[in-house]
Amino acid sequence: MKKALRHPYILLGGGVAIALFCVALLAPVLAPYSPDEIDLDAFYQGPAWNHWFGTDNLGRDVLSRVAYGSRVSLGIGVTTRTFSLLIGLIVGCLSGYYGGKVDLVLQRLVDITLAFPFLLLVISIAVIFPQGVFAVFISLSLVMWAGAARLIRAQVMVVREREYVTAARAFGARDFWIVLRHIIPNSYAPALIWWTMGLGQAIMAEAGLSFLGVGSPEASWGGMINDGAQALRVAPWVSLFPGLALALTVLAFNLLGEGLRDVLDVREQ
Amino acid sequence: MTSYILRRLLFMAPVLLGVVTISFFLGRLAPGDPAEAMAGQRATEEQKQMIAQKYGLDRPLAEQYLTYLYNLARGDLGLSYDSHRPVSEIIAERFPYTLKLAAGAMFAAVLLGVSAGLLSALTPNSWYDRAAMVIAMLGISTPVFWLGLLLMYFISVRLNWLPPSGYGDGGIRYLILPAIALGTQSVAMLARMTRAAMLDVMREDYLQTARAKGAAPAVVVTRHAFANAAIPILTIVAADFASYLSGSVLTEKVFSWPGLGSHIMLAISQRDYPVINGTVLFFSAMFLAINLLVDLLYGFLDPRIRYE
């Protein structure tokens, strides 16, 4: 823990991440305007004192929209990663612990998911649901679990052969107990690294969906970048600021993941 | 070796069947009636039915699926609902554009990434090394579509050096910006991989031996170190190339590039299932084929690897 708190990547990435979560939580207090407040007299105004990040085609305040957009990005990022880790944990444990036919079938499912073009599979699932945050969440989760399943499976297969697991089994411990008591605690480090490292990817994918017009209709960074793309010549700030926020967020989580990998590296133990 | 290739190809079959099956049924789960999309909103019920009949959309789903598989086995990807042209023809027409973009991106990424990584590895922990790694991290974290817009704004709109978007006359001037935007993510990965692989190799005994017997430093680096570090680097290059092919959707949209990526987005919005399914299958097959090629190339580059 001490080692973690001294790692520059964790300090920097973690600090920015905490600040971002604060912005997301306090968006209604921090944002000077409502994100959807239209002011047609003030469209495409450049950055100024009353609108720090300028305004968009409908005169909406870009700063307020960026602040509110952090809710979509972080919300989707955290929920998708957690849910896909949960699916991956279940599939990985079943696959690694039981082996045999269960493993064969589940691993083919993982192979198929990974063989799909990532973004296209996400879009194909997202368009099934009514456009919104839920569609983005479910489609990303149903694609991202495969990586976690593969990781957890490998971890389970190592732990399964350890002597204390054999001992537990000899004492008559049930499979469920062994998974819960021995296998999951031993997989927490790679799982945490996986969760953090992919957070940026999930946030980026969410923005990509919004940019392509199949994401959430609320103020989101990808959607704002797309709005601004139409007016790049006259109002570059409409795309610039949400993009900066997006890149900063992804960078923070990548640094954090990188730092955690350094500190928790399983190979070094 | 031959039996290894055969076994790998055999393994690909069920994966591709899974891809086809999932993309077929995902398409049918999506709301919206393709017959209506084709006929237009003002079409009468009869017109819609005629179209549904013509494309077999009125048949039970299981029958449609089996028909699709049967045709697929004969190499027939079906007709586009929108343009009524064979899907294979559309893919053949659009794919070269995507391939060109991917090749350009790969070229930019390898040129910048490998040389940055090499320089970093030769001077580890110097200011240059640290700066390069920070820039690499920034590159990974920048969304490709936003970077594309930034490049477009600064290089094309402000400086007027290159055309902002489109394919134009097919000249290299039109390729540069989209290729850089798409390639940047891998520049970062490649620089880091090159650095790590080189540092790993530099510790090996055989480099000590090479130096001891008096080989020139340049020869040690290129002939002894880089040749061995190239193997893990190659994995990244190949994996990225596969992802460029299917992941060019965003870049193609930003730069109005007429490739397969921008076409499949159009197909998705039009519920043009044959085009969606055919393109997804094509991309997945490419992905698996490239992975197989990389594994084979390994054995070629590193004779220590034996296929079983």
Contacts between the chains, C-beta under 8 A, distances in Angstrom:
chain1	res1	chain2	res2	distance
A	108	B	14	6.1
A	108	B	15	6.9
A	108	B	18	6.6
A	109	B	18	7.4
A	111	B	15	5.1
A	111	B	18	7.8
A	112	B	15	5.4
A	112	B	18	3.6
A	112	B	19	5.8
A	112	B	22	6.7
A	115	B	15	5.3
A	115	B	16	7.6
A	115	B	18	7.9
A	115	B	19	5.8
A	115	B	284	4.7
A	115	B	287	5.7
A	115	B	288	5.9
A	116	B	19	6.1
A	116	B	22	7.5
A	116	B	23	7.8
A	116	B	280	6.9
A	116	B	284	6.0
A	117	B	246	3.2
A	117	B	247	6.8
A	117	B	280	6.5
A	117	B	283	4.5
A	117	B	284	6.9
A	117	B	287	7.3
A	118	B	243	7.5
A	118	B	246	7.4
A	118	B	247	6.9
A	119	B	246	7.5
A	119	B	247	6.1
A	119	B	249	5.6
A	119	B	250	7.4
A	120	B	246	6.5
A	120	B	249	7.1
A	120	B	264	6.6
A	120	B	279	7.8
A	120	B	280	5.7
A	120	B	283	7.0
A	121	B	280	7.7
A	123	B	268	6.1
A	124	B	23	6.4
A	124	B	26	4.6
A	124	B	27	7.1
A	124	B	30	7.7
A	124	B	268	7.4
A	124	B	276	7.2
A	124	B	280	7.5
A	125	B	26	6.4
A	127	B	30	4.9
A	127	B	268	6.5
A	128	B	26	6.8
A	128	B	29	4.7
A	128	B	30	5.0
A	128	B	31	7.4
A	200	B	141	6.3
A	204	B	143	5.3
A	207	B	143	5.8
A	207	B	145	8.0
A	208	B	143	7.0
A	208	B	145	6.8
A	208	B	250	5.6
A	211	B	145	5.2
A	211	B	250	6.7
A	211	B	253	7.6
A	212	B	249	7.1
A	212	B	250	7.1
A	212	B	253	6.5
A	212	B	265	6.4
A	214	B	268	7.9
A	222	B	143	7.9
A	222	B	145	7.9
A	225	B	143	7.8
A	225	B	145	6.5
A	225	B	146	5.5
A	225	B	149	6.9
A	228	B	149	7.4
A	229	B	145	8.0
A	229	B	149	5.7
A	229	B	254	7.0
A	232	B	149	6.2
A	232	B	152	6.4
A	232	B	153	5.5
A	232	B	157	6.5
A	233	B	157	5.6
A	236	B	153	5.2
A	236	B	157	7.9
A	239	B	146	6.9
A	239	B	149	5.2
A	240	B	150	7.7
A	243	B	143	6.9
A	243	B	146	3.6
A	243	B	149	7.2
A	243	B	150	7.3
A	246	B	143	5.7
A	246	B	146	6.6
A	247	B	138	7.5
A	247	B	141	5.4
A	247	B	142	4.8
A	247	B	143	6.7
A	247	B	146	6.8
A	248	B	141	8.0
A	250	B	140	7.9
A	250	B	141	4.1
A	250	B	142	7.7
A	250	B	143	7.3
A	251	B	137	6.5
A	251	B	138	6.5
A	251	B	141	3.8
A	254	B	137	6.3
A	254	B	140	6.0
A	254	B	141	5.4
A	255	B	137	6.8
A	258	B	137	7.6
